[in-house]
Amino acid sequence: MSLNKLIATRDAFGEELVEIGKKNKNLVVLSADLAKSTRTIEFATVFPERFFNAGVAEQNMMGIAAGLSTSGFVPIVSTLAIFAAGRAYDQVRNTIAHSRLNVKIVATHSGVSMGKDGSSHQSIEDIALMRVIPHMVVISPADGPETKKALRSAIEYEGPVYMRLGRPELPVVTQHINSFNIGKADVLQEGTDVSIITCGIMVHQALKAAEILSSQNIRAGVINMHTIKPLDVEVIHQAARSTLVILTAEDHSIIGGLGSAVLETLSCANIRPPVYRIGVRDVFGESGSTDQLMKKYELTWENIVQAVHKILNRNN
């Protein structure tokens, strides 16, 4: 794990868009007047003829992308997660997903970790909203390199995809993973006491927690569930069989997100270990720095360590 190199997933997205655009002439990018924030400005600078600014009209942007997809283009639609999953929900559901159109929605500034813009712009419901839509793939990469691989896989996939990216710079934790497979989780660390199933910004927090737990003679496995839909059911069942308890960690509401998906999967399993969910607990966010908000909403590695001790003690 490289803790020295930091890159925001939105920055990696902007870089990779340009590289893919050089090879894929059918790739077009749409923005809702937020190209600098989403980093699609990088693509717009190199390929201005394939970049479309729809203005502050997210619903219309989704409709334009849908039309472009029926004409042989591969549209990448990018805006803040709160607008992509919230304001344009009707168009995403009824225009894009209902017809299984080949539109890739790449949403940035997700979760409370996006920081100072406050609760009106902090999307803590987008995973829940997107994963309930039929035919929609939902991806939440852990770092910059994984974002680039996920973007390539999303473009190769035929059908609608929602990719969730963040604002903060993150450590690179997946550099040893050579491939990205939609629907196939990566086991970053094996464990026997607890399995930490996580995604996005919480992956590096989980790895740090596992390191501390190891020093306390607690063996914690870490599973990067980068694809929340389709979910890797087998890796969850394996975690349930091989560890005493399961903990999920996400920068999202504990209602309807990764934790809910794991619990739904285990409800049909023969073995049902205790499951503890770390996430935003049915409240809105507020303005603050990323660090302040991660601490306030108990989304840090310290919170993971405390939760593991709590559930292991309860299980004994």
LUMKOLPA-289374 format. One record per residue (C-alpha): x, y, z; residue in three letters; chain. Coordinates in pm, whole numbers. Each point is the difference from the previous one (the first is absolute). Layout:
# LUMKOLPA-289374
xx=X, yy=Y, zz=Z, rest=ALA, kette=A;
...
This chain:
# LUMKOLPA-289374
xx=0, yy=0, zz=0, rest=MET, kette=A;
xx=143, yy=335, zz=-104, rest=SER, kette=A;
xx=-98, yy=263, zz=254, rest=LEU, kette=A;
xx=219, yy=272, zz=-152, rest=ASN, kette=A;
xx=-166, yy=40, zz=-339, rest=LYS, kette=A;
xx=-332, yy=184, zz=15, rest=LEU, kette=A;
xx=-246, yy=52, zz=-285, rest=ILE, kette=A;
xx=-370, yy=81, zz=-7, rest=ALA, kette=A;
xx=-214, yy=-246, zz=-193, rest=THR, kette=A;
xx=-148, yy=291, zz=-196, rest=ARG, kette=A;
xx=352, yy=102, zz=-110, rest=ASP, kette=A;
xx=76, yy=-353, zz=-118, rest=ALA, kette=A;
xx=-331, yy=2, zz=-189, rest=PHE, kette=A;
xx=93, yy=318, zz=-184, rest=GLY, kette=A;
xx=341, yy=-135, zz=-97, rest=GLU, kette=A;
xx=-133, yy=-333, zz=-125, rest=GLU, kette=A;
xx=-281, yy=159, zz=-201, rest=LEU, kette=A;
xx=259, yy=168, zz=-220, rest=VAL, kette=A;
xx=195, yy=-324, zz=-52, rest=GLU, kette=A;
xx=-311, yy=-196, zz=-90, rest=ILE, kette=A;
xx=-118, yy=281, zz=-225, rest=GLY, kette=A;
xx=316, yy=-27, zz=-208, rest=LYS, kette=A;
xx=-90, yy=-357, zz=-95, rest=LYS, kette=A;
xx=-380, yy=1, zz=10, rest=ASN, kette=A;
xx=-130, yy=254, zz=-250, rest=LYS, kette=A;
xx=-361, yy=-73, zz=100, rest=ASN, kette=A;
xx=57, yy=116, zz=357, rest=LEU, kette=A;
xx=-182, yy=326, zz=79, rest=VAL, kette=A;
xx=-16, yy=184, zz=332, rest=VAL, kette=A;
xx=-282, yy=210, zz=143, rest=LEU, kette=A;
xx=11, yy=243, zz=290, rest=SER, kette=A;
xx=-258, yy=207, zz=187, rest=ALA, kette=A;
xx=218, yy=311, zz=34, rest=ASP, kette=A;
xx=238, yy=-176, zz=242, rest=LEU, kette=A;
xx=285, yy=-107, zz=-228, rest=ALA, kette=A;
xx=269, yy=141, zz=229, rest=LYS, kette=A;
xx=-144, yy=-169, zz=309, rest=SER, kette=A;
xx=-49, yy=-338, zz=-168, rest=THR, kette=A;
xx=330, yy=28, zz=-189, rest=ARG, kette=A;
xx=-171, yy=-54, zz=-335, rest=THR, kette=A;
xx=165, yy=330, zz=-95, rest=ILE, kette=A;
xx=303, yy=-215, zz=-87, rest=GLU, kette=A;
xx=-196, yy=-178, zz=-273, rest=PHE, kette=A;
xx=-162, yy=324, zz=-116, rest=ALA, kette=A;
xx=341, yy=160, zz=-50, rest=THR, kette=A;
xx=132, yy=-282, zz=-219, rest=VAL, kette=A;
xx=-324, yy=-96, zz=-179, rest=PHE, kette=A;
xx=-223, yy=310, zz=-5, rest=PRO, kette=A;
xx=-205, yy=-140, zz=-289, rest=GLU, kette=A;
xx=-103, yy=-300, zz=214, rest=ARG, kette=A;
xx=-82, yy=196, zz=315, rest=PHE, kette=A;
xx=-346, yy=142, zz=72, rest=PHE, kette=A;
xx=-89, yy=236, zz=283, rest=ASN, kette=A;
xx=-372, yy=-31, zz=66, rest=ALA, kette=A;
xx=6, yy=281, zz=253, rest=GLY, kette=A;
xx=-176, yy=-24, zz=335, rest=VAL, kette=A;
xx=-254, yy=-243, zz=-143, rest=ALA, kette=A;
xx=85, yy=-348, zz=124, rest=GLU, kette=A;
xx=-327, yy=-161, zz=-112, rest=GLN, kette=A;
xx=47, yy=131, zz=-352, rest=ASN, kette=A;
xx=362, yy=-118, zz=2, rest=MET, kette=A;
xx=-112, yy=-358, zz=73, rest=MET, kette=A;
xx=-247, yy=18, zz=-287, rest=GLY, kette=A;
xx=269, yy=125, zz=-239, rest=ILE, kette=A;
xx=231, yy=-283, zz=110, rest=ALA, kette=A;
xx=-279, yy=-252, zz=-58, rest=ALA, kette=A;
xx=-48, yy=127, zz=-353, rest=GLY, kette=A;
xx=371, yy=-5, zz=-76, rest=LEU, kette=A;
xx=21, yy=-361, zz=121, rest=SER, kette=A;
xx=-260, yy=-105, zz=-256, rest=THR, kette=A;
xx=213, yy=155, zz=-276, rest=SER, kette=A;
xx=312, yy=-206, zz=54, rest=GLY, kette=A;
xx=174, yy=223, zz=254, rest=PHE, kette=A;
xx=114, yy=-97, zz=351, rest=VAL, kette=A;
xx=-105, yy=291, zz=223, rest=PRO, kette=A;
xx=173, yy=74, zz=329, rest=ILE, kette=A;
xx=-226, yy=220, zz=212, rest=VAL, kette=A;
xx=165, yy=168, zz=295, rest=SER, kette=A;
xx=-125, yy=226, zz=275, rest=THR, kette=A;
xx=-15, yy=1, zz=379, rest=LEU, kette=A;
xx=-155, yy=-315, zz=149, rest=ALA, kette=A;
xx=-281, yy=193, zz=166, rest=ILE, kette=A;
xx=-113, yy=124, zz=-344, rest=PHE, kette=A;
xx=67, yy=-318, zz=-199, rest=ALA, kette=A;
xx=-186, yy=-231, zz=237, rest=ALA, kette=A;
xx=-250, yy=248, zz=141, rest=GLY, kette=A;
xx=-101, yy=279, zz=-232, rest=ARG, kette=A;
xx=14, yy=-214, zz=-314, rest=ALA, kette=A;
xx=-141, yy=-319, zz=152, rest=TYR, kette=A;
xx=-308, yy=-15, zz=-222, rest=ASP, kette=A;
xx=205, yy=26, zz=-319, rest=GLN, kette=A;
xx=258, yy=-252, zz=121, rest=VAL, kette=A;
xx=-270, yy=-250, zz=90, rest=ARG, kette=A;
xx=-254, yy=42, zz=-278, rest=ASN, kette=A;
xx=213, yy=113, zz=-294, rest=THR, kette=A;
xx=340, yy=-163, zz=52, rest=ILE, kette=A;
xx=-43, yy=-311, zz=214, rest=ALA, kette=A;
xx=-344, yy=-105, zz=-119, rest=HIS, kette=A;
xx=136, yy=-40, zz=-354, rest=SER, kette=A;
xx=341, yy=-125, zz=115, rest=ARG, kette=A;
xx=169, yy=283, zz=-186, rest=LEU, kette=A;
xx=377, yy=7, zz=-11, rest=ASN, kette=A;
xx=48, yy=310, zz=218, rest=VAL, kette=A;
xx=271, yy=28, zz=265, rest=LYS, kette=A;
xx=-84, yy=231, zz=290, rest=ILE, kette=A;
xx=313, yy=102, zz=188, rest=VAL, kette=A;
xx=-97, yy=193, zz=313, rest=ALA, kette=A;
xx=254, yy=188, zz=209, rest=THR, kette=A;
xx=-8, yy=165, zz=345, rest=HIS, kette=A;
xx=-184, yy=-291, zz=162, rest=SER, kette=A;
xx=-55, yy=-54, zz=372, rest=GLY, kette=A;
xx=57, yy=229, zz=298, rest=VAL, kette=A;
xx=372, yy=-15, zz=-79, rest=SER, kette=A;
xx=-56, yy=253, zz=-281, rest=MET, kette=A;
xx=15, yy=253, zz=283, rest=GLY, kette=A;
xx=-77, yy=367, zz=27, rest=LYS, kette=A;
xx=-289, yy=30, zz=-247, rest=ASP, kette=A;
xx=-226, yy=-146, zz=268, rest=GLY, kette=A;
xx=-304, yy=-223, zz=20, rest=SER, kette=A;
xx=-171, yy=134, zz=-315, rest=SER, kette=A;
xx=293, yy=-125, zz=-210, rest=HIS, kette=A;
xx=104, yy=-310, zz=197, rest=GLN, kette=A;
xx=-154, yy=-303, zz=-166, rest=SER, kette=A;
xx=-45, yy=-272, zz=260, rest=ILE, kette=A;
xx=-285, yy=-173, zz=-183, rest=GLU, kette=A;
xx=134, yy=-50, zz=-353, rest=ASP, kette=A;
xx=107, yy=-365, zz=34, rest=ILE, kette=A;
xx=-346, yy=-88, zz=131, rest=ALA, kette=A;
xx=-172, yy=193, zz=-279, rest=LEU, kette=A;
xx=211, yy=-145, zz=-279, rest=MET, kette=A;
xx=22, yy=-363, zz=109, rest=ARG, kette=A;
xx=-378, yy=-36, zz=22, rest=VAL, kette=A;
xx=-36, yy=91, zz=-370, rest=ILE, kette=A;
xx=-22, yy=-311, zz=-222, rest=PRO, kette=A;
xx=294, yy=-54, zz=-237, rest=HIS, kette=A;
xx=219, yy=263, zz=172, rest=MET, kette=A;
xx=360, yy=-90, zz=90, rest=VAL, kette=A;
xx=135, yy=186, zz=306, rest=VAL, kette=A;
xx=375, yy=45, zz=54, rest=ILE, kette=A;
xx=192, yy=179, zz=278, rest=SER, kette=A;
xx=380, yy=-11, zz=-58, rest=PRO, kette=A;
xx=245, yy=12, zz=289, rest=ALA, kette=A;
xx=275, yy=217, zz=-150, rest=ASP, kette=A;
xx=139, yy=163, zz=-313, rest=GLY, kette=A;
xx=140, yy=-308, zz=-177, rest=PRO, kette=A;
xx=-317, yy=-197, zz=65, rest=GLU, kette=A;
xx=-207, yy=289, zz=-134, rest=THR, kette=A;
xx=187, yy=-15, zz=-330, rest=LYS, kette=A;
xx=-48, yy=-376, zz=-29, rest=LYS, kette=A;
xx=-365, yy=27, zz=100, rest=ALA, kette=A;
xx=-62, yy=270, zz=-261, rest=LEU, kette=A;
xx=146, yy=-216, zz=-274, rest=ARG, kette=A;
xx=-212, yy=-296, zz=112, rest=SER, kette=A;
xx=-312, yy=217, zz=18, rest=ALA, kette=A;
xx=53, yy=120, zz=-356, rest=ILE, kette=A;
xx=54, yy=-355, zz=-125, rest=GLU, kette=A;
xx=-319, yy=-112, zz=176, rest=TYR, kette=A;
xx=-316, yy=28, zz=-213, rest=GLU, kette=A;
xx=-266, yy=170, zz=208, rest=GLY, kette=A;
xx=-54, yy=270, zz=265, rest=PRO, kette=A;
xx=262, yy=50, zz=269, rest=VAL, kette=A;
xx=11, yy=228, zz=304, rest=TYR, kette=A;
xx=351, yy=69, zz=130, rest=MET, kette=A;
xx=40, yy=175, zz=335, rest=ARG, kette=A;
xx=310, yy=219, zz=46, rest=LEU, kette=A;
xx=121, yy=233, zz=272, rest=GLY, kette=A;
xx=158, yy=337, zz=60, rest=ARG, kette=A;
xx=281, yy=-72, zz=252, rest=PRO, kette=A;
xx=345, yy=-120, zz=-97, rest=GLU, kette=A;
xx=47, yy=-362, zz=107, rest=LEU, kette=A;
xx=293, yy=-239, zz=51, rest=PRO, kette=A;
xx=64, yy=-253, zz=-274, rest=VAL, kette=A;
xx=-93, yy=-340, zz=141, rest=VAL, kette=A;
xx=-72, yy=-216, zz=-305, rest=THR, kette=A;
xx=323, yy=32, zz=-197, rest=GLN, kette=A;
xx=63, yy=-375, zz=33, rest=HIS, kette=A;
xx=-336, yy=-85, zz=-162, rest=ILE, kette=A;
xx=55, yy=-56, zz=-372, rest=ASN, kette=A;
xx=-357, yy=-15, zz=-122, rest=SER, kette=A;
xx=-348, yy=132, zz=73, rest=PHE, kette=A;
xx=-298, yy=-226, zz=-47, rest=ASN, kette=A;
xx=-352, yy=133, zz=37, rest=ILE, kette=A;
xx=-179, yy=-204, zz=265, rest=GLY, kette=A;
xx=316, yy=-163, zz=138, rest=LYS, kette=A;
xx=129, yy=137, zz=330, rest=ALA, kette=A;
xx=369, yy=13, zz=95, rest=ASP, kette=A;
xx=112, yy=-161, zz=326, rest=VAL, kette=A;
xx=278, yy=237, zz=107, rest=LEU, kette=A;
xx=77, yy=-182, zz=323, rest=GLN, kette=A;
xx=-100, yy=-337, zz=145, rest=GLU, kette=A;
xx=-137, yy=-28, zz=354, rest=GLY, kette=A;
xx=-150, yy=-250, zz=242, rest=THR, kette=A;
xx=-158, yy=220, zz=269, rest=ASP, kette=A;
xx=-186, yy=267, zz=-196, rest=VAL, kette=A;
xx=-66, yy=80, zz=-366, rest=SER, kette=A;
xx=-15, yy=372, zz=-82, rest=ILE, kette=A;
xx=-200, yy=46, zz=-321, rest=ILE, kette=A;
xx=44, yy=350, zz=-133, rest=THR, kette=A;
xx=15, yy=225, zz=-306, rest=CYS, kette=A;
xx=117, yy=339, zz=-123, rest=GLY, kette=A;
xx=167, yy=237, zz=243, rest=ILE, kette=A;
xx=-44, yy=-246, zz=287, rest=MET, kette=A;
xx=235, yy=-263, zz=-145, rest=VAL, kette=A;
xx=318, yy=169, zz=118, rest=HIS, kette=A;
xx=-164, yy=62, zz=340, rest=GLN, kette=A;
xx=-79, yy=-373, zz=23, rest=ALA, kette=A;
xx=358, yy=-97, zz=-89, rest=LEU, kette=A;
xx=136, yy=232, zz=269, rest=LYS, kette=A;
xx=-245, yy=-147, zz=252, rest=ALA, kette=A;
xx=105, yy=-354, zz=-97, rest=ALA, kette=A;
xx=364, yy=95, zz=59, rest=GLU, kette=A;
xx=-80, yy=127, zz=351, rest=ILE, kette=A;
xx=-216, yy=-304, zz=77, rest=LEU, kette=A;
xx=282, yy=-229, zz=-108, rest=SER, kette=A;
xx=224, yy=159, zz=262, rest=SER, kette=A;
xx=-272, yy=-90, zz=250, rest=GLN, kette=A;
xx=-6, yy=-365, zz=-113, rest=ASN, kette=A;
xx=-326, yy=38, zz=-189, rest=ILE, kette=A;
xx=12, yy=-127, zz=-357, rest=ARG, kette=A;
xx=-218, yy=219, zz=-219, rest=ALA, kette=A;
xx=-69, yy=-70, zz=-363, rest=GLY, kette=A;
xx=-63, yy=292, zz=-236, rest=VAL, kette=A;
xx=-223, yy=-40, zz=-305, rest=ILE, kette=A;
xx=-17, yy=278, zz=-257, rest=ASN, kette=A;
xx=-358, yy=-29, zz=-125, rest=MET, kette=A;
xx=57, yy=247, zz=-282, rest=HIS, kette=A;
xx=-309, yy=-123, zz=-185, rest=THR, kette=A;
xx=-310, yy=34, zz=214, rest=ILE, kette=A;
xx=-221, yy=-122, zz=-282, rest=LYS, kette=A;
xx=36, yy=-271, zz=-119, rest=PRO, kette=A;
xx=123, yy=-105, zz=344, rest=LEU, kette=A;
xx=262, yy=-271, zz=45, rest=ASP, kette=A;
xx=-225, yy=-237, zz=196, rest=VAL, kette=A;
xx=256, yy=-281, zz=16, rest=GLU, kette=A;
xx=267, yy=211, zz=170, rest=VAL, kette=A;
xx=-257, yy=110, zz=260, rest=ILE, kette=A;
xx=-102, yy=-360, zz=67, rest=HIS, kette=A;
xx=367, yy=-96, zz=30, rest=GLN, kette=A;
xx=56, yy=281, zz=251, rest=ALA, kette=A;
xx=-299, yy=-122, zz=200, rest=ALA, kette=A;
xx=145, yy=-350, zz=9, rest=ARG, kette=A;
xx=357, yy=96, zz=83, rest=SER, kette=A;
xx=-34, yy=279, zz=261, rest=THR, kette=A;
xx=-193, yy=49, zz=322, rest=LEU, kette=A;
xx=-160, yy=331, zz=-88, rest=VAL, kette=A;
xx=-43, yy=236, zz=-296, rest=ILE, kette=A;
xx=32, yy=377, zz=1, rest=LEU, kette=A;
xx=-96, yy=222, zz=-292, rest=THR, kette=A;
xx=140, yy=351, zz=-43, rest=ALA, kette=A;
xx=-120, yy=265, zz=-244, rest=GLU, kette=A;
xx=-23, yy=378, zz=-40, rest=ASP, kette=A;
xx=-374, yy=-29, zz=-61, rest=HIS, kette=A;
xx=-314, yy=-52, zz=199, rest=SER, kette=A;
xx=-13, yy=-335, zz=176, rest=ILE, kette=A;
xx=-350, yy=-25, zz=-150, rest=ILE, kette=A;
xx=-1, yy=-140, zz=-352, rest=GLY, kette=A;
xx=373, yy=2, zz=-69, rest=GLY, kette=A;
xx=278, yy=-258, zz=16, rest=LEU, kette=A;
xx=-91, yy=-112, zz=352, rest=GLY, kette=A;
xx=-359, yy=-62, zz=-102, rest=SER, kette=A;
xx=113, yy=-192, zz=-307, rest=ALA, kette=A;
xx=220, yy=-226, zz=213, rest=VAL, kette=A;
xx=-279, yy=-61, zz=251, rest=LEU, kette=A;
xx=-244, yy=-83, zz=-281, rest=GLU, kette=A;
xx=246, yy=-252, zz=-137, rest=THR, kette=A;
xx=59, yy=-166, zz=337, rest=LEU, kette=A;
xx=-372, yy=-19, zz=74, rest=SER, kette=A;
xx=-15, yy=-286, zz=-251, rest=CYS, kette=A;
xx=323, yy=-169, zz=114, rest=ALA, kette=A;
xx=27, yy=-310, zz=216, rest=ASN, kette=A;
xx=244, yy=174, zz=234, rest=ILE, kette=A;
xx=-81, yy=343, zz=142, rest=ARG, kette=A;
xx=277, yy=156, zz=209, rest=PRO, kette=A;
xx=-61, yy=328, zz=186, rest=PRO, kette=A;
xx=24, yy=300, zz=-233, rest=VAL, kette=A;
xx=86, yy=353, zz=113, rest=TYR, kette=A;
xx=-37, yy=295, zz=-239, rest=ARG, kette=A;
xx=215, yy=312, zz=0, rest=ILE, kette=A;
xx=-148, yy=286, zz=-198, rest=GLY, kette=A;
xx=-211, yy=313, zz=30, rest=VAL, kette=A;
xx=-276, yy=-83, zz=247, rest=ARG, kette=A;
xx=-323, yy=142, zz=-141, rest=ASP, kette=A;
xx=103, yy=364, zz=28, rest=VAL, kette=A;
xx=98, yy=273, zz=-244, rest=PHE, kette=A;
xx=354, yy=130, zz=-17, rest=GLY, kette=A;
xx=127, yy=350, zz=67, rest=GLU, kette=A;
xx=275, yy=233, zz=-110, rest=SER, kette=A;
xx=357, yy=-73, zz=110, rest=GLY, kette=A;
xx=332, yy=-136, zz=-113, rest=SER, kette=A;
xx=23, yy=-362, zz=-113, rest=THR, kette=A;
xx=192, yy=-96, zz=314, rest=ASP, kette=A;
xx=-248, yy=174, zz=228, rest=GLN, kette=A;
xx=-297, yy=-167, zz=-163, rest=LEU, kette=A;
xx=157, yy=-345, zz=-13, rest=MET, kette=A;
xx=57, yy=25, zz=376, rest=LYS, kette=A;
xx=-343, yy=144, zz=79, rest=LYS, kette=A;
xx=-183, yy=-270, zz=-194, rest=TYR, kette=A;
xx=230, yy=-274, zz=134, rest=GLU, kette=A;
xx=153, yy=-102, zz=-332, rest=LEU, kette=A;
xx=365, yy=-30, zz=104, rest=THR, kette=A;
xx=232, yy=-294, zz=53, rest=TRP, kette=A;
xx=-27, yy=67, zz=375, rest=GLU, kette=A;
xx=-376, yy=-53, zz=-23, rest=ASN, kette=A;
xx=52, yy=-325, zz=-188, rest=ILE, kette=A;
xx=242, yy=-125, zz=268, rest=VAL, kette=A;
xx=-245, yy=92, zz=277, rest=GLN, kette=A;
xx=-287, yy=-170, zz=-180, rest=ALA, kette=A;
xx=200, yy=-320, zz=-52, rest=VAL, kette=A;
xx=81, yy=-20, zz=371, rest=HIS, kette=A;
xx=-364, yy=64, zz=87, rest=LYS, kette=A;
xx=-144, yy=-270, zz=-223, rest=ILE, kette=A;
xx=268, yy=-256, zz=83, rest=LEU, kette=A;
xx=-62, yy=50, zz=371, rest=ASN, kette=A;
xx=-374, yy=-30, zz=-56, rest=ARG, kette=A;
xx=54, yy=-319, zz=-197, rest=ASN, kette=A;
xx=210, yy=-167, zz=274, rest=ASN, kette=A;
